[in-house]
Amino acid sequence: MMNAVEACLAKASGQKTVRLGQEIRCRVGLVAAHDVTAPMAIARFREIGVDRVFDPKGVVLVMDHILPAATVNARTGQWMLKDFAAEFGVTLYERSQGVIHQLLAERHRLEPGGILIGADSHTGTSGGYGVIGIGVGSTEAAAAMATGAIDLEVPPTVRVVLTGSLRGNVSGKDVVLHLLRLFGTDGLTDKALYLTGPAAAAMRLEDRLTVCNMGIEMGAFFSLFDLSPGGSDGEAGQFADTLTLRLDDLEPLAACPSSPGNIRPVRELSDVALTQVVVGSCTNGRLSDMEQVVRVLDGRQVARGVTLIVVPASDRVLEGMEARGWTKLLRASGAMITNPGCGPCFGAHQGLASKRDVVASTTNRNFPGRMGHREAAIYLVSPATAAASALTGRLTVAQA
């Protein structure tokens, strides 16, 4: 009997069954790329020599990583997206509508079990709403834009059974940081991560997106949540490994410099003094994340000497913040709010760190040089932890 991941791949490949290690060709529902990866994919697409994409509605291009452009080269690349979209009639987001993965979740959401191909390593975010998101290189993205298909090998599946519920100061970011503590940065290499159990579908969508977003930091081929009531779909089939995670047992965690897998409890890091705090990105820039920040700040002032940068994941998130009066409250507390997009996460603009900086960030990577200088220290934390730390100027556990 196939497990749930294999069943999705079988359906996408038009077969009744598939087996572990089998080479299959899957139909693709959507192909996406952004202003850093799309120019290379477009160049490869033109080399293929085809005169159309497989489906104009099935290709999405997003300017999000360096918008507004910080360099002439960045702007030159953005013109490649504009020209391609005009020529082939594909969807283009060029007015700071948000981060690619958030926009796909908001406006191009495939049905559960569908296949999303993205020229970005965090394409697996879509597993939070039941879609298999596979991050690929520019050549594979170009081929998928041309053919609407992708060749892959059926991967081993590691099952994580979620039980219990999250405490008030613990969120999806702490869940995935705990998984990183268990699996490390390569424990799931070329494997599918399947999250099931009674707490899987009950978890908030925003938390599920965060967990799947950072699946790649464990090496996962893709991550996928079981959305069936009670997690019943995760009971059938064979798995490479199974472990159970009780959410009630989790506490606020941080990934310490300079690896997403260097995990410690925040309560042990109160001696870490900060100079900058970043809330946002495709990992934690959603409305519920901003709500956590506003609740923790509660009209109080950001600590002297700390720069707090808030980056909404999309224009819809920003509109929701404005409608609730949160942007005014955040600014009054001392925060700077940028346009929707990736912000400093990619290390191209809008708040880069120097060698003197110590940063608490809700983003997904803290490798040397990721957000600026190679000697900058970056701690990955949840929005609640980030906000509490901005108030004290030190890594701080938010009140539950």
FIKE-495911 format. One record per atom (N, C-alpha, C): x, y, z; residue in one letter. Coordinates in steps of 0.001 Angstrom, whole numbers, padded with zeros to 6 digits, always signed. Example, Ala and Ser with C-alpha at 12.3 -4.5 7.8 and 13.67 -1.06 7.14 Angstrom:
// residues 2
+013190-005690+007800A/+012300-004500+007800A/+013200-003300+007800A/+012850-002250+007080S/+013670-001060+007140S/+012900+000030+007870S/
// end
This chain:
// residues 400
+000847-001200+000000M/+000000+000000+000000M/+000881+001248+000000M/+000503+002230-000832M/+001250+003483-000890M/+000934+004350+000320M/+001919+005153+000754N/+001607+006167+001753N/+000987+007378+001062N/+000588+008391+001842A/-000143+009531+001285A/+000699+010336+000302A/+001993+010460+000560V/+002879+011184-000353V/+002973+010458-001681V/+003164+009156-001619E/+003249+008363-002839E/+001949+008395-003615E/+000811+008440-002912A/-000489+008518-003585A/-000624+009815-004370A/-000128+010918-003793C/-000158+012205-004502C/+000715+012150-005757C/+001882+011556-005635L/+002798+011470-006775L/+002244+010537-007842L/+001578+009483-007428A/+000961+008575-008399A/-000109+009306-009204A/-000938+010066-008525K/-001989+010811-009219K/-001390+011826-010184K/-000354+012538-009738A/+000267+013552-010587A/+000949+012937-011799A/+001384+011677-011677S/+002055+011013-012792S/+001102+010200-013656S/-000182+010188-013292G/-001178+009466-014075G/-001096+007958-013936G/-000541+007491-012814Q/-000407+006062-012588Q/-001242+005629-011389Q/-001609+004359-011364K/-002372+003840-010238K/-001513+003718-008992K/-000281+003310-009196T/+000631+003166-008068T/+002038+003597-008478T/+002823+004006-007486V/+004258+004239-007679V/+004981+003560-006526V/+006271+003370-006695R/+007049+002706-005641R/+008287+003529-005321R/+008826+003302-004164L/+010012+004012-003707L/+011148+003876-004716L/+011746+005009-005091G/+012869+005009-006009G/+012494+005005-007472G/+011215+004908-007785Q/+010783+004873-009188Q/+010938+006237-009847Q/+011409+006257-011083E/+011491+007484-011863E/+010132+007746-012499E/+009579+008921-012251I/+008256+009241-012783I/+008267+010647-013387I/+007308+010899-014249R/+007099+012247-014793R/+005751+012742-014298R/+005749+013884-013601C/+004536+014410-012986C/+004042+015653-013719C/+002744+015770-013799R/+002136+016997-014296R/+002309+018098-013269R/+002580+019286-013746V/+002810+020438-012886V/+001637+021395-012998V/+001143+021853-011847G/+000037+022801-011872G/+000485+024241-011979G/+001695+024537-011471L/+002154+025920-011420L/+003684+025942-011397L/+004255+026907-012133V/+005700+027134-012125V/+005932+028597-011759V/+006827+028852-010812A/+007056+030214-010336A/+008540+030501-010200A/+008888+031775-010369A/+010275+032222-010187A/+010257+033686-009801A/+011374+034173-009232H/+011429+035564-008787H/+012564+036317-009463H/+012765+037549-009045D/+013680+038435-009760D/+015146+038035-009670D/+015507+037118-008769V/+016877+036622-008715V/+017042+035382-009598V/+016059+034481-009572T/+016174+033224-010317T/+015541+033254-011702T/+014518+034074-011887A/+013813+034082-013176A/+014691+034500-014351A/+015579+035502-014211P/+016404+035846-015369P/+017203+034656-015915P/+017741+033824-015034M/+018470+032642-015495M/+017520+031633-016125M/+016344+031457-015528A/+015368+030525-016089A/+014892+031004-017459A/+014689+032295-017602I/+014251+032854-018883I/+015322+032638-019954I/+016578+032832-019584A/+017672+032603-020532A/+017697+031145-020980A/+017513+030211-020044R/+017481+028794-020405R/+016260+028482-021262R/+015115+029097-020944F/+013889+028879-021710F/+014095+029284-023160F/+014737+030400-023372R/+014964+030870-024744R/+015936+029954-025477R/+016850+029349-024756E/+017777+028409-025381E/+017064+027141-025841E/+015990+026764-025119I/+015214+025587-025521I/+014622+025793-026910I/+014223+027031-027208G/+013734+027353-028538G/+012242+027186-028748G/+011466+027009-027665V/+010015+026906-027830V/+009407+028300-027928V/+008195+028380-028484D/+007586+029686-028712D/+006411+029960-027794D/+006205+029095-026791R/+005100+029330-025847R/+005383+028596-024543R/+004768+029053-023466V/+004808+028320-022203V/+003676+027304-022196V/+003755+026333-021300F/+002759+025263-021304F/+001362+025792-021005F/+001276+026851-020205D/-000001+027463-019857D/+000293+028838-019266D/-000098+029927-019923P/+000200+031257-019376P/-000316+031450-017954P/-001442+030804-017610K/-001976+030926-016261K/-001190+030084-015263K/-000342+029206-015776G/+000416+028318-014910G/+001834+028775-014647G/+002176+029986-015093V/+003516+030528-014860V/+003386+031872-014156V/+004089+032023-013033V/+004017+033239-012229V/+005436+033756-011979V/+005636+035035-012264L/+006914+035696-012001L/+006700+036788-010965L/+007620+036893-010009V/+007451+037826-008898V/+008740+038615-008674V/+008615+039920-008578M/+009720+040761-008133M/+009572+040964-006632M/+010461+040360-005871D/+010326+040430-004414D/+011653+040487-003669D/+012733+039955-004270H/+013985+039842-003540H/+014757+041155-003451H/+014705+041948-004512I/+015454+043215-004515I/+014571+044290-005139I/+013438+044543-004511L/+012482+045534-005007L/+012122+046507-003884L/+012334+047812-004088P/+012909+048465-005263P/+014347+048008-005503P/+014762+048073-006781A/+016088+047597-007155A/+017175+048361-006405A/+018143+047622-005870A/+019246+048236-005120A/+020482+048445-005987A/+020502+047794-007159T/+021631+047929-008076T/+021117+048002-009510T/+021978+048468-010400V/+021616+048497-011819V/+021412+047080-012337V/+022245+046141-011914N/+022099+044753-012351N/+020759+044169-011922N/+020320+044500-010697A/+019027+044006-010230A/+017901+044528-011107A/+017973+045790-011444R/+016922+046370-012291R/+016959+045790-013704R/+018164+045524-014214T/+018288+044914-015534T/+017622+043543-015565T/+017831+042776-014498G/+017179+041476-014411G/+015673+041590-014342G/+015179+042594-013632Q/+013730+042789-013535Q/+013120+043096-014898Q/+013874+043787-015753W/+013376+044051-017100W/+013206+042753-017894W/+014022+041746-017600M/+013857+040460-018274M/+012510+039834-017912M/+012103+039972-016659L/+010793+039455-016247L/+009670+040216-016946L/+009811+041544-017000K/+008776+042366-017625K/+008617+042021-019112K/+009731+041863-019790D/+009681+041550-021221D/+009099+040157-021465D/+009501+039188-020639F/+008995+037821-020793F/+007491+037768-020547F/+007037+038447-019507A/+005608+038444-019190A/+004797+039075-020314A/+005303+040156-020883A/+004595+040813-021987A/+004551+039915-023220A/+005616+039172-023469E/+005692+038328-024659E/+004841+037073-024555E/+004835+036444-023360F/+004174+035144-023237F/+002867+035186-022441F/+002496+036356-021937G/+001208+036500-021266G/+001118+035848-019905G/+002267+035658-019229V/+002248+035047-017905V/+002000+036113-016844V/+001666+035680-015644T/+001380+036603-014547T/+002678+037198-014004T/+002682+038500-013820L/+003847+039200-013275L/+003421+040085-012115L/+004121+039954-010992Y/+003924+040850-009855Y/+005159+041743-009767Y/+004970+043026-010028E/+006102+043961-010122E/+005938+045202-009260E/+004895+045247-008439R/+004619+046456-007669R/+004633+046191-006172R/+005582+045403-005747S/+005759+045111-004327S/+004511+044492-003704S/+003925+043534-004442Q/+002758+042845-003879Q/+003135+041836-002811Q/+004418+041419-002766G/+004805+040529-001692G/+005812+039478-002093G/+006106+038593-001128V/+007052+037498-001328V/+006400+036401-002163V/+007170+035776-003018I/+006652+034789-003954I/+005798+033716-003276I/+006270+033136-002179H/+005554+032010-001569H/+004250+032462-000920H/+004233+033677-000381Q/+003004+034210+000183Q/+002000+034507-000913Q/+002448+035068-002024L/+001547+035376-003129L/+000945+034107-003728L/+001746+033062-003839L/+001214+031800-004367L/+000155+031228-003436L/+000380+031358-002132A/-000605+030863-001163A/-001889+031684-001188A/-001764+032979-001389E/-002931+033858-001367E/-003719+033842-002669E/-003022+033771-003814R/-003670+034075-005090R/-003554+032996-006158R/-002728+031979-005911H/-002549+030925-006915H/-002519+029555-006251H/-003344+029374-005251R/-003279+028152-004462R/-003846+026970-005241R/-003000+025976-005469L/-003443+024749-006102L/-004262+023918-005119L/-004999+022950-005667E/-005733+022023-004820E/-004745+021096-004108E/-005084+020625-002904P/-004205+019692-002203P/-003834+018506-003091P/-002571+018128-003027G/-002070+017046-003859G/-001461+017504-005159G/-001638+018787-005509G/-001066+019323-006730G/+000437+019481-006628G/+001075+019777-007767I/+002529+019923-007824I/+002880+021360-008211I/+003654+022012-007370L/+004147+023362-007610L/+005660+023305-007788L/+006146+023897-008871I/+007574+023967-009124I/+008010+025419-008964I/+009050+025648-008189G/+009509+027004-007964G/+011020+027101-008047G/+011493+028137-008714A/+012934+028382-008774A/+013359+029126-007516A/+013167+028471-006378D/+013531+029010-005066D/+013526+027853-004081D/+014493+027831-003204S/+014645+026682-002309S/+013512+026544-001303S/+012759+027611-001053H/+011698+027537-000051H/+010310+027325-000655H/+010287+026779-001876T/+009018+026479-002546T/+008185+025495-001742T/+008829+024676-000919G/+008109+023710-000095G/+007140+024319+000887G/+007122+025643+001014T/+006146+026329+001876T/+004731+025847+001582T/+004442+025548+000319S/+003086+025169-000094S/+002598+023890+000562S/+003507+023110+001140G/+003079+021913+001843G/+002155+022215+003006G/+002167+023475+003473G/+001277+023879+004552G/-000186+023858+004157G/-000473+023972+002863Y/-001859+023839+002403Y/-002038+022604+001519Y/-001161+021629+001702G/-001357+020324+001091G/-000841+020168-000314G/-000027+021111-000801V/+000503+021071-002162V/+001986+020717-002114V/+002407+019798-002967I/+003813+019410-003026I/+004580+020502-003764I/+005425+021230-003033G/+006216+022309-003609G/+007664+021891-003723G/+008199+021896-004937I/+009551+021415-005184I/+010411+022561-005698I/+011460+022883-004977G/+012399+023905-005406G/+013382+023329-006411G/+013592+024035-007523V/+014448+023532-008594V/+015415+024621-009053V/+016377+024237-009869G/+017288+025178-010487G/+016680+025819-011715G/+017408+026737-012293S/+016878+027516-013409S/+016589+026662-014637S/+017427+025675-014927T/+017211+024832-016100T/+015942+024007-015960T/+015736+023408-014779E/+014509+022639-014550E/+013285+023537-014575E/+013400+024756-014041A/+012270+025682-014081A/+011914+026029-015522A/+012915+026252-016339A/+012668+026564-017750A/+011978+025403-018442A/+012435+024187-018188A/+011806+023020-018804A/+010360+022868-018352A/+010107+023125-017056A/+008736+023025-016550A/+007840+024096-017152A/+008381+025303-017366M/+007589+026353-018021M/+007219+025949-019439M/+008094+025222-020093A/+007855+024817-021477A/+006942+023604-021582A/+007098+022646-020656T/+006406+021364-020804T/+005254+021139-019832T/+005260+021849-018686G/+004243+021588-017673G/+004452+020256-016981G/+005698+019789-016954A/+005988+018494-016337A/+007356+018533-015672A/+007585+017582-014776I/+008887+017436-014129I/+009172+015958-013906I/+010409+015574-014116D/+010844+014215-013845D/+011450+014162-012445D/+011059+013153-011688L/+011601+013006-010338L/+011591+011552-009917L/+012279+011295-008817E/+012339+009959-008240E/+011500+009931-006973E/+010660+008922-006835V/+009807+008816-005652V/+010694+008707-004417V/+010596+009678-003489P/+011528+009711-002353P/+011058+008877-001166P/+011975+008520-000286P/+011559+007971+001005P/+010795+009047+001779P/+009861+008621+002610T/+009053+009567+003378T/+009292+009373+004868T/+009627+010454+005546V/+009753+010451+007001V/+008484+011071+007581V/+007837+010338+008448R/+006563+010777+009042R/+006790+011336+010444R/+006224+012510+010694V/+006221+013103+012030V/+004771+013212+012481V/+004426+012547+013556V/+003065+012549+014089V/+002963+013632+015154V/+002098+014607+014916L/+001939+015733+015826L/+000744+015506+016739L/+000961+015685+018037T/-000118+015570+019012T/-000097+016793+019920T/-001158+016973+020697G/-001220+018070+021654G/-001484+019407+020980G/-001110+020496+021647S/-001352+021841+021118S/-000236+022772+021596S/-000058+023858+020851L/+001011+024803+021154L/+000635+025718+022309L/+001602+026023+023162R/+001389+026985+024242R/+001385+028403+023678R/+000980+029369+024476G/+000754+030724+023997G/+001966+031422+023422G/+003155+031127+023928N/+004351+031804+023422N/+005166+030924+022484N/+004557+029839+022011V/+005201+028903+021098V/+004414+028872+019796V/+005126+028867+018664S/+004453+028914+017362S/+005108+027928+016399S/+004657+027978+015160G/+005195+027082+014146G/+006700+027209+013978G/+007247+028408+014209K/+008692+028586+014093K/+009423+027717+015115K/+008893+027648+016316D/+009509+026817+017346D/+009364+025329+017011D/+008263+024963+016337V/+008088+023575+015910V/+009191+023174+014942V/+009406+024005+013920V/+010403+023637+012915V/+011825+023746+013474V/+012061+024667+014401L/+013378+024716+015036L/+013623+023457+015872L/+012577+022948+016496H/+012721+021689+017236H/+013021+020538+016270H/+012348+020521+015136L/+012628+019480+014144L/+014072+019583+013651L/+014561+020810+013486L/+015955+020990+013097L/+016904+020465+014177L/+016516+020612+015424R/+017323+020063+016518R/+017372+018539+016421R/+016273+017926+015968L/+016210+016470+015865L/+016925+015939+014623L/+016694+016594+013474F/+017188+016070+012201F/+018490+016713+011732F/+018831+017882+012278G/+019994+018588+011776G/+019726+019177+010404G/+020766+019694+009771T/+020587+020362+008486T/+020677+019412+007296T/+020929+018128+007541D/+020983+017188+006421D/+020297+015861+006709D/+019574+015776+007804G/+018942+014515+008191G/+017808+014079+007295G/+017259+015005+006514L/+016155+014659+005609L/+016541+014829+004144L/+017812+014833+003857T/+018260+015063+002487T/+017625+014062+001524T/+016987+014617+000471D/+016331+013835-000588D/+015161+013002-000075D/+014626+013374+001074K/+013459+012683+001616K/+012275+013636+001683K/+011085+013073+001701A/+009878+013867+001914A/+009561+013882+003402A/+009219+015050+003914L/+008781+015189+005300L/+007266+015257+005305L/+006635+014304+005987Y/+005172+014235+006029Y/+004715+014426+007465Y/+003952+015477+007710L/+003498+015822+009054L/+002024+015470+009189L/+001733+014603+010135T/+000384+014083+010283T/+000025+014004+011764T/-001055+013304+012083G/-001481+013187+013466G/-002601+014159+013791G/-003199+014031+014966P/-004368+014846+015320P/-004098+016340+015373P/-002855+016750+015597A/-002560+018185+015691A/-002156+018799+014350A/-002027+017982+013311A/-001547+018499+012029A/-002566+019426+011374A/-003739+018894+011069A/-004763+019726+010422A/-005286+020799+011365A/-005200+020553+012690A/-005684+021531+013669A/-004745+022720+013803A/-003487+022572+013386M/-002533+023670+013469M/-002951+024790+012521M/-002735+026035+012931R/-003074+027166+012074R/-002322+027083+010753R/-002983+027508+009677L/-002348+027507+008364L/-001018+028246+008404L/-000985+029405+009068E/+000249+030191+009103E/+001398+029413+009741E/+001098+028644+010776D/+002131+027838+011423D/+002572+026689+010524D/+001627+026095+009809R/+001972+025012+008876R/+002880+025540+007767R/+002592+026726+007262L/+003419+027317+006220L/+004844+027538+006720L/+004977+028004+007950T/+006295+028245+008527T/+007091+026950+008643T/+006447+025902+009120V/+007134+024614+009269V/+007631+024115+007918V/+006757+024144+006911C/+007143+023638+005588C/+008171+024542+004922C/+008096+025832+005196N/+009061+026773+004626N/+010487+026379+004953N/+010723+025915+006165M/+012080+025589+006608M/+012403+024109+006511M/+011538+023342+005843G/+011857+021939+005621G/+013150+021765+004849G/+013407+022675+003916I/+014630+022607+003117I/+015870+022778+003981I/+015745+023450+005124E/+016899+023622+006008E/+017327+022299+006643E/+016436+021295+006582M/+016791+019950+007027M/+017186+019068+005857M/+017177+019648+004656G/+017526+018903+003457G/+016349+018261+002762G/+015120+018472+003260A/+013954+017785+002717A/+013722+018124+001241A/+013393+017110+000460F/+013019+017280-000945F/+011771+018161-001010F/+010811+017872-000162F/+009649+018731+000053F/+009006+018326+001368F/+008135+019205+001881S/+007407+018942+003124S/+005920+019007+002832S/+005137+018200+003527L/+003709+018135+003242L/+002933+017839+004515L/+001886+018621+004756F/+000997+018392+005888F/-000184+017518+005471F/-000550+016605+006329D/-001773+015827+006211D/-002918+016700+006716D/-003860+017019+005843L/-004962+017908+006210L/-006248+017155+006530L/-006190+015820+006555S/-007393+015046+006846S/-007757+015171+008323S/-009050+015104+008652P/-009465+015210+010067P/-008790+014153+010924P/-008142+014607+011978G/-007487+013683+012886G/-006200+013097+012366G/-005769+013535+011179G/-004543+013005+010620G/-004647+011554+010193G/-005860+011119+009812S/-006082+009710+009496S/-005362+009259+008240S/-005078+010172+007310D/-004419+009780+006064D/-002959+009418+006281D/-002432+009732+007439G/-001038+009430+007698G/-000798+008056+008292G/-001842+007250+008374E/-001725+005954+009033E/-001365+004829+008081E/-001620+005039+006782A/-001438+003956+005811A/-000088+004050+005123A/+000402+002886+004659G/+001608+002860+003861G/+002872+002681+004666G/+003985+002619+003952Q/+005286+002416+004570Q/+006063+003735+004627Q/+006834+003914+005703F/+007620+005130+005893F/+009054+004771+006243F/+009974+005639+005822A/+011383+005401+006124A/+011645+005515+007618A/+010867+006364+008287D/+011014+006553+009725D/+009767+007257+010236D/+009452+007071+011490T/+008315+007730+012124T/+008713+008182+013519T/+008360+009424+013849L/+008543+009887+015223L/+007323+010702+015634L/+007096+010771+016920T/+005958+011512+017463T/+006454+012742+018194T/+005781+013862+017947L/+006149+015123+018579L/+004930+015690+019298L/+005056+015829+020612R/+003981+016400+021419R/+004197+017908+021504R/+003286+018687+020920L/+003445+020130+020837L/+003452+020798+022205L/+002752+020214+023170D/+002697+020807+024517D/+004076+020884+025168D/+004986+020030+024725D/+006308+019963+025352D/+007290+021000+024813D/+006918+021726+023776L/+007848+022642+023129L/+007952+023968+023879L/+009113+024600+023758E/+009348+025919+024343E/+009962+026819+023278E/+010015+028125+023500P/+010644+029023+022523P/+012103+028659+022291P/+012479+028576+021011L/+013813+028160+020622L/+014465+029197+019724L/+015780+029081+019567A/+016523+029952+018662A/+017565+029120+017934A/+017745+029422+016641A/+018867+028866+015892A/+020021+029850+016020A/+021105+029411+016628C/+022230+030295+016928C/+023215+030336+015758C/+024060+031361+015726P/+025050+031455+014648P/+025934+030199+014634P/+026266+029738+013415S/+025807+030275+012143S/+025189+029155+011324S/+024146+028531+011893S/+023472+027437+011197S/+022037+027315+011700S/+021075+027041+010809P/+019704+026797+011256P/+019586+025575+012169P/+020611+024735+012172G/+020565+023542+013004G/+021216+023692+014365G/+021737+024878+014684N/+022396+025120+015968N/+021360+025649+016959N/+020581+024753+017531I/+019375+025122+018281I/+019620+025120+019789I/+019142+026192+020436R/+019155+026256+021894R/+017867+026912+022382R/+017430+026613+023610P/+016271+027311+024177P/+016583+028797+024357P/+015614+029643+024086V/+015810+031080+024241V/+016136+031425+025685V/+015570+030687+026638R/+015802+030974+028067R/+017275+030864+028449R/+018066+030161+027639E/+019498+030010+027935E/+020350+031102+027285E/+019705+032026+026564L/+020444+032997+025759L/+020208+034434+026199L/+019796+034640+027425S/+019453+035984+027885S/+020653+036921+027963S/+021854+036377+027840D/+023042+037226+027865D/+023418+037753+026481D/+022656+037376+025450V/+022949+037815+024081V/+022328+039188+023846V/+023158+040211+023753A/+022687+041575+023496A/+022517+041781+021992A/+021427+042459+021619L/+021062+042627+020217L/+021248+044066+019746L/+021479+044202+018444T/+021504+045531+017824T/+020390+045685+016794T/+019863+044560+016304Q/+018818+044630+015275Q/+017860+043454+015408Q/+016589+043708+015105V/+015561+042676+015108V/+014782+042800+013802V/+014567+041662+013134V/+013843+041644+011864V/+012652+040711+011987V/+011477+041217+011622V/+010263+040399+011577V/+009745+040433+010152V/+009616+039255+009532G/+009100+039220+008171G/+009601+038034+007395G/+009596+038152+006074S/+010023+037167+005083S/+008932+036135+004820S/+009245+035205+003896C/+008286+034154+003564C/+008089+033192+004717C/+008937+033259+005733T/+008822+032380+006891T/+007833+032916+007915T/+007939+034196+008242N/+007131+034758+009327N/+006742+036200+009074N/+006180+036485+007901G/+005732+037846+007624G/+004228+037961+007451G/+003499+036976+007982R/+002053+036954+007784R/+001314+037728+008878R/+000011+037895+008677L/-000769+038738+009582L/-000746+038204+011013L/-000823+036900+011184S/-000789+036332+012533S/+000564+036582+013198S/+001640+036619+012396D/+002956+036941+012943D/+002986+038381+013446D/+002408+039282+012652M/+002368+040683+013056M/+001508+040876+014303M/+000465+040081+014407E/-000390+040154+015603E/+000403+039799+016857E/+001265+038771+016750Q/+002098+038408+017894Q/+003013+039556+018297Q/+003587+040228+017313V/+004497+041339+017591V/+003761+042485+018265V/+002600+042846+017732V/+001823+043947+018302V/+001399+043619+019726V/+001000+042371+019958R/+000555+041979+021293R/+001696+042082+022306R/+002890+041686+021892V/+004028+041737+022812V/+004484+043172+023057V/+004558+043956+021984L/+004997+045347+022158L/+004010+046138+022998L/+002727+045999+022693D/+001658+046582+023522D/+001920+048047+023891D/+002352+048829+022899G/+002560+050254+023134G/+003869+050625+023787G/+004702+049637+024122R/+005991+049925+024757R/+007055+050243+023712R/+008174+050749+024165Q/+009224+051214+023266Q/+010315+050168+023036Q/+010759+050094+021792V/+011900+049256+021446V/+013119+049769+022216V/+013947+048856+022685A/+015106+049216+023497A/+016041+050155+022748A/+016647+051074+023475R/+017616+052002+022886R/+018767+051208+022253R/+019155+051614+021069G/+020249+050953+020381G/+019837+049763+019542G/+018541+049424+019534V/+018037+048298+018739V/+017217+048825+017562V/+017505+048340+016367T/+016739+048668+015169T/+015738+047549+014905T/+014459+047870+014902L/+013411+046884+014621L/+012859+047131+013215L/+013030+046145+012349I/+012562+046234+010968I/+011428+045233+010776I/+010288+045704+010281V/+009113+044863+010067V/+008827+044825+008568V/+008750+043620+008000V/+008568+043442+006557V/+007330+042588+006305V/+006201+043184+005924P/+005005+042394+005620P/+005270+041460+004443P/+004705+040273+004501A/+004936+039290+003439A/+004158+039589+002172A/+003125+040422+002254S/+002362+040785+001054S/+001624+042090+001286S/+001104+042646+000201D/+000324+043871+000346D/-000979+043611+001095D/-001508+042398+000992R/-002721+042065+001750R/-002419+042030+003246R/-001254+041533+003604V/-000850+041562+005005V/-000720+043007+005476V/-000076+043844+004676L/+000086+045250+005030L/-001263+045939+005162L/-002185+045659+004235E/-003523+046247+004324E/-004235+045816+005599E/-004068+044549+005969G/-004666+044064+007210G/-004067+044748+008427G/-002765+044995+008392M/-002105+045704+009488M/-002622+047138+009586M/-002753+047775+008452E/-003228+049166+008441E/-004670+049254+008928E/-005497+048304+008487A/-006906+048312+008881A/-007079+048136+010384A/-006173+047435+011012R/-006240+047186+012455R/-005483+048234+013272R/-004873+049182+012593G/-004116+050218+013283G/-002753+049778+013748G/-002283+048613+013256W/-001025+048069+013755W/+000185+048819+013230W/+000131+049315+011997T/+001298+050028+011472T/+001586+051267+012308T/+000534+051965+012719K/+000709+053143+013557K/+001286+052755+014907K/+000769+051666+015477L/+001252+051206+016780L/+002717+050772+016700L/+003074+050068+015638L/+004446+049607+015485L/+005413+050774+015333L/+005034+051739+014518R/+005896+052918+014351R/+006030+053688+015672R/+004931+053783+016400A/+004975+054494+017677A/+005906+053798+018671A/+006065+052473+018525S/+006960+051726+019404S/+008417+051814+018963S/+008638+052366+017770G/+010001+052527+017284G/+010384+051629+016132G/+009401+050921+015544A/+009694+050019+014437A/+009705+050764+013110A/+010485+050248+012162M/+010450+050704+010775M/+009725+049647+009957M/+008777+050072+009123I/+008007+049148+008296I/+008388+049359+006839I/+008835+048292+006185T/+009242+048388+004792T/+008092+047994+003869T/+008330+048138+002571N/+007368+047640+001589N/+007344+046115+001631N/+006225+045487+001238P/+006147+044025+001222P/+007222+043416+000322P/+007802+042326+000771G/+008846+041654+000014G/+009727+040824+000925G/+010920+040527+000437C/+011846+039688+001193C/+012617+040470+002243C/+012742+041780+002060G/+013500+042572+003007G/+014956+042145+003051G/+015589+042178+004228P/+017021+041870+004338P/+017348+040384+004350P/+016346+039516+004314C/+016581+038072+004438C/+017584+037569+003412C/+017450+037993+002167F/+018305+037514+001088F/+019683+038160+001123F/+019831+039235+001892G/+021126+039883+002010G/+021449+040827+000885G/+020402+041459+000315A/+020630+042367-000813A/+020313+043822-000490A/+019441+044078+000485H/+019080+045467+000806H/+018197+045505+002054H/+017814+046710+002446Q/+016800+046971+003476Q/+017139+046408+004862Q/+018360+046691+005331G/+018669+046326+006704G/+019770+045311+006853G/+020805+045416+006028L/+021903+044458+006118L/+022724+044677+007391L/+023328+043603+007867A/+024077+043642+009124A/+025570+043825+008865A/+026231+044583+009739S/+027687+044740+009699S/+028323+043713+010628S/+029646+043703+010699K/+030335+042761+011570K/+030066+043047+013043K/+029585+044245+013371R/+029291+044606+014761R/+027880+044198+015183R/+027056+043797+014217D/+025646+043563+014525D/+025361+042166+015053D/+024408+042131+015988V/+023842+040884+016494V/+022342+040976+016237V/+021816+040060+015446V/+020462+040172+014916V/+019589+039016+015390V/+018383+039326+015836A/+017340+038322+016040A/+016368+038464+014877A/+016168+037390+014128S/+015382+037479+012900S/+014400+036326+012777S/+013238+036605+012218T/+012246+035548+011985T/+012427+034909+010625T/+013534+035189+009946T/+013791+034631+008631T/+014248+033170+008745T/+014736+032595+007642N/+014944+031152+007633N/+016393+030689+007569N/+017346+031614+007399R/+018741+031196+007299R/+019647+032158+008046R/+020697+031615+008649N/+021650+032453+009376N/+023093+032046+009079N/+023321+031549+007863F/+024674+031210+007457F/+025551+032461+007432F/+026861+032314+007542P/+027730+033486+007471P/+027516+034275+006183P/+027270+035572+006327G/+027051+036430+005177G/+025635+036444+004638G/+024738+035683+005206R/+023375+035595+004680R/+022682+036954+004661R/+022849+037739+005718M/+022155+039022+005809M/+023136+040194+005853M/+024328+039990+005306G/+025305+041070+005317G/+026701+040542+005558G/+027404+041123+006510H/+028794+040760+006792H/+028888+039325+007321H/+029931+038627+006934R/+030115+037236+007345R/+030273+037082+008857R/+030703+038137+009526E/+030904+038051+010973E/+029706+038547+011775E/+028656+038986+011094A/+027428+039354+011806A/+026830+038101+012437A/+026304+038225+013635A/+025699+037094+014341A/+024192+037153+014170A/+023602+036078+013654I/+022162+036056+013390I/+021523+034897+014141I/+020492+035214+014922Y/+019715+034225+015657Y/+018328+034145+015033Y/+017882+032949+014675L/+016560+032758+014094L/+015562+032427+015195L/+014492+033217+015268V/+013518+033076+016351V/+012107+033284+015826V/+011133+033057+016687S/+009728+033283+016345S/+009392+034768+016438S/+008250+035194+015858P/+007837+036598+015979P/+007658+037049+017427P/+007078+036197+018274A/+006879+036581+019672A/+008218+036780+020370A/+009164+035875+020139T/+010494+036020+020728T/+011186+037264+020192T/+011050+037511+018891A/+011669+038690+018283A/+011152+039967+018931A/+009836+040051+019115A/+009244+041254+019695A/+009683+041449+021141A/+009658+040373+021930A/+010084+040468+023329A/+011551+040880+023415A/+012358+040389+022500S/+013785+040711+022491S/+014033+042146+022065S/+013191+042661+021164A/+013326+044059+020748A/+013068+044999+021920A/+012193+044611+022822L/+011882+045457+023979L/+013016+045487+024997L/+013676+044362+025188T/+014709+044276+026223T/+016119+044526+025691T/+016289+044368+024370G/+017610+044478+023794G/+018439+043227+023966G/+017837+042152+024467R/+018498+040864+024640R/+017533+039758+024247R/+018056+038601+023886L/+017166+037499+023560L/+016313+037161+024788L/+014992+037195+024564T/+014049+037148+025680T/+012852+036264+025324T/+012425+035459+026250V/+011227+034647+026066V/+010000+035523+026271V/+009084+035524+025316A/+007829+036269+025442A/+006942+035610+026489A/+006166+036403+027183Q/+005244+035858+028142Q/+004188+035020+027429Q/+003807+033904+028036A/+002826+033006+027428A/+001443+033627+027471A/
// end
